[in-house]
């Protein structure tokens, strides 16, 4: 939330509000849809109470910015009717054509009631959409999931990545925990994600890694990521997808190395020494790691799924592969490792694409312009949305 200057002059300032997101009654319902909605209403109320306290102190914000997916934006306009609300429109759940039921190995579609549950997940999001003045969605595909009647006021604008910090470096090295020093001229295959889970294709990559170990005795496979769960179905307490999959997938533990979570500088080094970087995802929100790898000029092999196709053109700035085929993933990796010089232009095109369309400083400048326009529109005439126009970006 951006507040105006307290004395009427100078720049405004950002305000961080903390609230308790746990709702004691939210989990009492046996219906997951009702429990979720109750929790999101609780979040909205807690935020609104804190906003009301600010209002009573005489503080009036210039603009409010909120992620619409957790209920926090529900009552902002009830407390501050004239405050422009900029919504972050990350994902609108769909029963068809997106993540739900895509990978039958780790998700099930048991009939219409499951589809009804998916629709219900959008309840608070839909209310927040009706309240927002303008919205931001990071990719064209993610925007396309939202109801058509709202897409007209949702702009496609990714947060971008820092292409000044993430750069290619032919002389880069990466030190393994055992002291070995790796360089870019080796057969190094990398995979990175926040958490090692099915939504990011970890199971398919691990199977491809096992195949690579059988085919290529000099190939080294480096996997970065934690053992938590961000998006996939929760496992029983104490279990991880890595442990579960390693019971069935036989890998060479001397050549398939799990690095855990990495500090940013080491993460960049990992991308810089990569001969091939693999990115896999079900149709869901796009990971920053794909943009990071492209910015580092890595040769990216990525799943041929909807969010990836917003960035990767097969054979131009990366290679697309069937999410469900570890053998084909291994085949494409092998082709790149056999002919590395042939694929150098793909890495260069990947970085150039990120510089032109997904550079963080450009995105931040556009965010600032959007917020300035929203604030200015309120100051001029307190217009309704129909009186407010904004040029589309990108």
PyMOL commands that set and color helices and strands:
alter all, ss='L'
color gray80, all
select helices_A, chain A and resi 32-56+76-79+112-120+123-131+140-144+148-151+198-200+202-215+241-246+264-273+288-295+306-309+326-338+340-357+360-381+385-387
alter helices_A, ss='H'
color red, helices_A
select strands_A, chain A and resi 2-3+13-14+61-67+84-88+134-137+154-156+173-175+181-183+188-195+220-226+256-260+276-279+300-303+319-321
alter strands_A, ss='S'
color yellow, strands_A
deselect
rebuild
show_as cartoon
